[in-house]
Amino acid sequence: MRLHPYGRAGRLLFRAPVLLYRLGLGWLLGSRFMLLTHVGRKTGRRHSTVVEVVGHEPSTDTFYVVSGFGRRADWFRNVLRNPGVEITVGGRRARARAYLPPEEEAMPVFRAFCTAHPTELRIMLRLFGCPPVESEEDMRAFLKRCPVVAFQVKSAKNL
């Protein structure tokens, strides 16, 4: 087992939301968090990770998340290799396809998140050791380090 960037206590803290979903209580986290079930790029085993949703585009049923640990995050590397995933948001489960959106798609989503959730943004930046995001240039720099990943739902049918 690899050491978590925040040690054992950090690993337990980050894994607690997965337990909520496994107990059928994921709806308690609302639509701001998503259980991502993905396939390991090396092992082929299924893994579950909870990530924060920074935006949702209802017209395309696409959910957006930021990879807080950047391109080195295991889930990030896994979904790039195997983009077919399962997501659970609130009480809804669906199959989705992961992709890296172009900047013109990612920037408006991140900008809206920054405006709507300034406190959560400050916490997220502090947690991941990033400088404040105060300008458009800062946003671009942040997204180069911690990219946005989009998850487009394949079917509206629940699993």
Number of C-alpha atoms within 10 A of each C-alpha: 3 5 9 12 9 12 10 11 10 13 13 12 11 15 14 12 21 20 13 15 21 11 9 12 15 23 16 13 16 12 19 14 20 29 23 21 19 23 20 17 16 8 7 11 9 11 13 18 16 22 20 18 19 22 22 18 11 8 6 10 14 17 24 25 23 22 21 23 17 18 15 11 12 15 23 23 15 19 23 16 14 16 17 19 21 22 24 21 21 19 16 15 18 17 20 22 18 24 16 16 15 11 14 8 12 21 17 12 19 20 15 12 16 18 10 12 11 12 11 12 17 15 11 14 16 12 12 13 11 14 12 13 17 9 10 11 10 13 17 17 14 20 19 13 16 20 22 27 21 23 25 22 20 16 11 12 10 10 11
